[in-house]
């Protein structure tokens, strides 16, 4: 019978026959099985237990509720008490449960000779590190107070050790804008739920990222509120989720995004160049500016991650003039070094042969680093390179040693969210493989704390913050899932200085 001879009725018969065969195979195994002899105390077979914890995205923590059945996490939901999740999840959180059980996870340390042991890896590192003068640590963004404290102690014990953090989707331009506007790094926190008019200049607040769940929740709440619906104006070079949700959108060349900002600057009384954007952008800017000025106190200007620092600085001034529903907080990521500049300096050292030991932890620079840096060629010049990762990647292939990193649902730790909220990370399951936590892999550089458990280290971090009985405070913290909220910047609410971005260069 050829494929053209199959009609719908025949195909349905074949599907039914296949389903019957699958159901016939669902039976007890041929080998004898036995039930619990001594059932663990407090375990009700099939009952769902819920635990509060946090998972990292881009280094920032977001609260989750883990649903555990018979000792196995089966589902992740948002944590109501955490401002970065508010009871909701996104694709990254939902897929984390699949990562936990993914058979492709790295299962044991390995080197040039294949699978090895942690002892062999530690011995090789100990021979190379010395006082750390030629040792470098490369990580993604770190907001964990316990991990940051551990790195600080490493630097004290290994005076030559340098730590570089790099995220491919960085906030360098936003940090540069804060420096121009305030003279110090600060993080911008918009309140979409309190805004009646929003102008997004190349910004995608509803798009993927550590803040997506919280910002989408705010936007949805504002849309459902009583009264007139909010107005969203978007100027962007390519379609985004925010652009899809916009009341009015203009596709613009990247240079025209700055032109829309200059039009707003003139409307707010600043002296700014007046080059004319394209008619669609000009029409949108005119309408948006009128609504922003009419909605002072509930008007908000957002600038995208890829936009120049001067435009971010101008937006800070514009939001101040508009009394926007937003706040500036002390940086959650304490490292002031720009991501790109930090990585470039490290790669230069690697090319020059000045790095003897490189530990790359929870990052994939062989894939994410700009091609012009030549990271792979520089890595080949490092005598001892270790990649700490959960899954195989371009970096694990290029490194000389692989140190398996445990999944976030298997370890104790802590994380700060994008708004500064701190959470305790508690394991929902014992490690499935021979992986170690971030703290455990850092012990390779200095094993003097290796005997101390991650649980004890996290408790030591937060013991000074407990009020009264620590054990009672600790239990209550684990149940709530939130330790403390983020703090305001030192010195109170800042006032930005006016910075007018340059218009596009001619030619």
WONOR-V847310 format. One record per backbone hydrogen bond with DSSP energy under -0.5 kcal/mol. CO is the residue of the C=O (numbers start at 1). NH is the residue of the N-H. E is the energy in kcal/mol with one decimal. If there is no record, write none. Layout:
co=CO nh=NH e=E
co=CO nh=NH e=E
//
This chain:
co=2 nh=5 e=-1.4
co=3 nh=6 e=-1.1
co=5 nh=7 e=-0.5
co=7 nh=11 e=-2.0
co=8 nh=12 e=-2.2
co=9 nh=13 e=-1.8
co=10 nh=14 e=-2.1
co=11 nh=15 e=-2.3
co=12 nh=16 e=-2.3
co=13 nh=17 e=-2.1
co=14 nh=18 e=-2.1
co=15 nh=19 e=-2.4
co=16 nh=20 e=-2.2
co=17 nh=21 e=-1.7
co=18 nh=22 e=-1.9
co=19 nh=23 e=-2.4
co=20 nh=24 e=-2.0
co=21 nh=25 e=-1.0
co=22 nh=25 e=-0.7
co=23 nh=26 e=-1.2
co=25 nh=27 e=-1.3
co=37 nh=39 e=-0.5
co=40 nh=43 e=-1.8
co=42 nh=44 e=-0.6
co=43 nh=45 e=-0.6
co=44 nh=47 e=-2.5
co=47 nh=49 e=-0.5
co=47 nh=70 e=-0.6
co=49 nh=68 e=-3.1
co=51 nh=66 e=-3.2
co=53 nh=64 e=-2.5
co=55 nh=62 e=-2.1
co=57 nh=60 e=-1.6
co=59 nh=143 e=-0.6
co=60 nh=57 e=-2.4
co=62 nh=55 e=-2.0
co=63 nh=79 e=-1.3
co=64 nh=53 e=-2.5
co=64 nh=66 e=-0.5
co=65 nh=77 e=-2.5
co=66 nh=51 e=-1.9
co=66 nh=68 e=-0.6
co=67 nh=74 e=-3.1
co=67 nh=75 e=-1.2
co=68 nh=49 e=-2.8
co=69 nh=72 e=-1.6
co=72 nh=69 e=-2.6
co=75 nh=67 e=-3.0
co=77 nh=65 e=-3.4
co=78 nh=80 e=-0.6
co=79 nh=82 e=-1.5
co=79 nh=86 e=-0.7
co=79 nh=87 e=-0.9
co=81 nh=83 e=-0.5
co=82 nh=85 e=-1.5
co=82 nh=86 e=-2.9
co=84 nh=214 e=-0.5
co=85 nh=88 e=-2.0
co=87 nh=78 e=-0.6
co=90 nh=94 e=-2.3
co=91 nh=95 e=-2.3
co=92 nh=96 e=-0.8
co=93 nh=96 e=-0.8
co=93 nh=97 e=-0.6
co=94 nh=97 e=-0.7
co=95 nh=99 e=-2.0
co=96 nh=100 e=-1.6
co=97 nh=101 e=-0.9
co=98 nh=102 e=-0.5
co=99 nh=102 e=-0.8
co=102 nh=105 e=-1.6
co=104 nh=392 e=-0.6
co=107 nh=434 e=-1.9
co=109 nh=116 e=-2.8
co=110 nh=402 e=-2.7
co=111 nh=114 e=-1.6
co=114 nh=111 e=-2.5
co=117 nh=121 e=-1.9
co=118 nh=122 e=-2.9
co=119 nh=123 e=-2.2
co=120 nh=124 e=-1.9
co=121 nh=125 e=-2.2
co=122 nh=126 e=-2.5
co=123 nh=127 e=-1.6
co=124 nh=128 e=-0.8
co=125 nh=128 e=-0.8
co=125 nh=129 e=-2.3
co=126 nh=130 e=-0.7
co=129 nh=132 e=-2.1
co=131 nh=160 e=-1.8
co=132 nh=135 e=-1.7
co=134 nh=356 e=-2.7
co=134 nh=357 e=-2.1
co=135 nh=162 e=-1.2
co=136 nh=359 e=-2.4
co=137 nh=164 e=-3.2
co=138 nh=361 e=-3.0
co=139 nh=166 e=-2.4
co=144 nh=148 e=-2.6
co=145 nh=149 e=-2.0
co=146 nh=150 e=-1.9
co=147 nh=151 e=-2.4
co=148 nh=152 e=-2.1
co=149 nh=153 e=-1.9
co=150 nh=154 e=-2.1
co=151 nh=155 e=-2.2
co=152 nh=156 e=-1.4
co=153 nh=157 e=-2.1
co=154 nh=158 e=-2.6
co=158 nh=161 e=-2.4
co=162 nh=137 e=-2.6
co=164 nh=139 e=-2.4
co=168 nh=170 e=-0.9
co=171 nh=175 e=-2.5
co=172 nh=176 e=-2.6
co=173 nh=177 e=-2.3
co=174 nh=178 e=-2.0
co=175 nh=179 e=-2.2
co=176 nh=180 e=-2.0
co=177 nh=181 e=-2.3
co=178 nh=182 e=-3.2
co=178 nh=183 e=-0.7
co=178 nh=184 e=-0.8
co=179 nh=183 e=-1.4
co=181 nh=497 e=-2.1
co=185 nh=331 e=-0.6
co=187 nh=329 e=-2.5
co=189 nh=327 e=-1.8
co=190 nh=192 e=-0.6
co=191 nh=194 e=-1.5
co=192 nh=195 e=-1.1
co=196 nh=231 e=-3.0
co=197 nh=300 e=-2.3
co=198 nh=200 e=-0.6
co=198 nh=233 e=-3.1
co=199 nh=201 e=-0.7
co=199 nh=302 e=-2.7
co=200 nh=202 e=-1.0
co=200 nh=235 e=-2.6
co=201 nh=304 e=-2.2
co=204 nh=207 e=-1.8
co=209 nh=212 e=-1.6
co=211 nh=215 e=-2.7
co=212 nh=216 e=-2.8
co=213 nh=217 e=-2.0
co=214 nh=218 e=-2.3
co=215 nh=219 e=-2.7
co=216 nh=220 e=-2.5
co=217 nh=221 e=-2.3
co=218 nh=222 e=-2.3
co=219 nh=223 e=-2.2
co=220 nh=224 e=-1.6
co=221 nh=225 e=-0.7
co=222 nh=225 e=-0.7
co=231 nh=198 e=-2.5
co=231 nh=233 e=-0.5
co=232 nh=247 e=-1.8
co=232 nh=248 e=-1.7
co=233 nh=200 e=-3.1
co=234 nh=250 e=-2.3
co=235 nh=202 e=-2.9
co=236 nh=252 e=-2.1
co=240 nh=244 e=-2.0
co=241 nh=245 e=-1.5
co=242 nh=246 e=-0.6
co=243 nh=246 e=-0.7
co=248 nh=234 e=-2.1
co=250 nh=236 e=-1.9
co=253 nh=256 e=-1.5
co=253 nh=257 e=-0.8
co=254 nh=257 e=-0.8
co=254 nh=258 e=-0.8
co=255 nh=259 e=-1.2
co=256 nh=260 e=-1.9
co=257 nh=261 e=-1.5
co=258 nh=262 e=-2.3
co=259 nh=263 e=-1.9
co=260 nh=264 e=-1.6
co=261 nh=265 e=-2.1
co=262 nh=266 e=-2.1
co=263 nh=267 e=-1.7
co=264 nh=268 e=-1.6
co=265 nh=270 e=-2.7
co=266 nh=269 e=-1.3
co=270 nh=272 e=-0.7
co=278 nh=282 e=-2.8
co=279 nh=283 e=-2.6
co=280 nh=284 e=-2.1
co=281 nh=285 e=-2.8
co=282 nh=286 e=-2.3
co=283 nh=287 e=-2.0
co=284 nh=288 e=-2.9
co=285 nh=289 e=-2.8
co=286 nh=290 e=-1.8
co=287 nh=291 e=-1.9
co=288 nh=292 e=-2.7
co=289 nh=293 e=-2.4
co=290 nh=294 e=-1.5
co=291 nh=295 e=-0.9
co=292 nh=295 e=-0.7
co=293 nh=296 e=-0.8
co=295 nh=298 e=-2.7
co=298 nh=196 e=-3.2
co=298 nh=197 e=-1.7
co=300 nh=199 e=-2.5
co=302 nh=201 e=-3.2
co=304 nh=307 e=-1.3
co=308 nh=311 e=-0.7
co=308 nh=312 e=-1.6
co=309 nh=313 e=-2.5
co=310 nh=314 e=-2.3
co=311 nh=315 e=-2.3
co=312 nh=316 e=-1.7
co=313 nh=317 e=-1.7
co=314 nh=318 e=-3.0
co=315 nh=319 e=-2.8
co=316 nh=320 e=-1.7
co=317 nh=321 e=-2.4
co=318 nh=322 e=-2.0
co=319 nh=324 e=-2.8
co=320 nh=323 e=-1.0
co=322 nh=297 e=-3.2
co=322 nh=299 e=-0.5
co=324 nh=326 e=-1.9
co=325 nh=191 e=-2.2
co=327 nh=189 e=-3.1
co=328 nh=489 e=-0.7
co=329 nh=187 e=-2.6
co=332 nh=334 e=-0.8
co=334 nh=336 e=-0.6
co=338 nh=342 e=-2.5
co=339 nh=343 e=-2.2
co=340 nh=344 e=-2.3
co=341 nh=345 e=-2.1
co=342 nh=346 e=-1.8
co=343 nh=347 e=-2.6
co=344 nh=348 e=-2.1
co=345 nh=349 e=-1.7
co=346 nh=350 e=-2.1
co=347 nh=351 e=-2.7
co=348 nh=352 e=-1.8
co=349 nh=354 e=-2.5
co=350 nh=353 e=-1.3
co=354 nh=356 e=-0.5
co=356 nh=384 e=-1.9
co=357 nh=136 e=-2.8
co=358 nh=360 e=-0.6
co=358 nh=386 e=-2.9
co=359 nh=138 e=-2.8
co=359 nh=361 e=-0.6
co=360 nh=362 e=-0.6
co=360 nh=388 e=-3.7
co=361 nh=140 e=-0.8
co=364 nh=367 e=-1.5
co=364 nh=368 e=-2.5
co=365 nh=369 e=-2.1
co=370 nh=373 e=-1.9
co=371 nh=374 e=-1.4
co=374 nh=378 e=-2.1
co=375 nh=379 e=-2.8
co=376 nh=380 e=-1.5
co=378 nh=381 e=-1.2
co=379 nh=382 e=-1.6
co=381 nh=383 e=-0.6
co=384 nh=358 e=-2.5
co=385 nh=400 e=-0.8
co=385 nh=401 e=-2.0
co=386 nh=360 e=-3.3
co=386 nh=388 e=-0.6
co=387 nh=389 e=-0.8
co=387 nh=403 e=-2.6
co=388 nh=362 e=-3.1
co=389 nh=405 e=-2.7
co=390 nh=106 e=-2.6
co=393 nh=397 e=-1.9
co=394 nh=398 e=-1.4
co=395 nh=399 e=-2.0
co=401 nh=387 e=-2.2
co=402 nh=110 e=-1.7
co=402 nh=404 e=-0.6
co=403 nh=389 e=-1.3
co=404 nh=436 e=-2.2
co=407 nh=410 e=-2.1
co=409 nh=428 e=-2.7
co=409 nh=429 e=-1.1
co=413 nh=425 e=-2.8
co=415 nh=423 e=-2.5
co=416 nh=61 e=-2.4
co=417 nh=420 e=-2.1
co=421 nh=417 e=-3.1
co=422 nh=483 e=-3.4
co=422 nh=484 e=-0.7
co=423 nh=415 e=-2.0
co=424 nh=426 e=-0.7
co=425 nh=413 e=-2.1
co=433 nh=435 e=-1.2
co=436 nh=406 e=-2.8
co=437 nh=441 e=-2.2
co=438 nh=442 e=-2.1
co=439 nh=443 e=-1.1
co=441 nh=444 e=-1.6
co=442 nh=445 e=-1.5
co=442 nh=446 e=-0.7
co=446 nh=449 e=-0.8
co=447 nh=450 e=-1.5
co=449 nh=452 e=-1.6
co=453 nh=457 e=-1.9
co=454 nh=458 e=-2.5
co=455 nh=459 e=-2.1
co=456 nh=460 e=-2.1
co=457 nh=461 e=-1.6
co=458 nh=462 e=-1.6
co=459 nh=463 e=-1.7
co=460 nh=464 e=-0.5
co=462 nh=465 e=-1.2
co=462 nh=466 e=-0.6
co=463 nh=466 e=-1.4
co=466 nh=468 e=-0.6
co=469 nh=473 e=-2.2
co=470 nh=474 e=-3.4
co=471 nh=475 e=-2.2
co=472 nh=476 e=-2.3
co=473 nh=477 e=-2.2
co=474 nh=478 e=-2.2
co=475 nh=479 e=-1.9
co=476 nh=480 e=-2.3
co=477 nh=481 e=-2.9
co=484 nh=422 e=-3.1
co=487 nh=330 e=-1.0
co=489 nh=492 e=-1.6
co=494 nh=496 e=-0.5
co=499 nh=501 e=-0.6
//
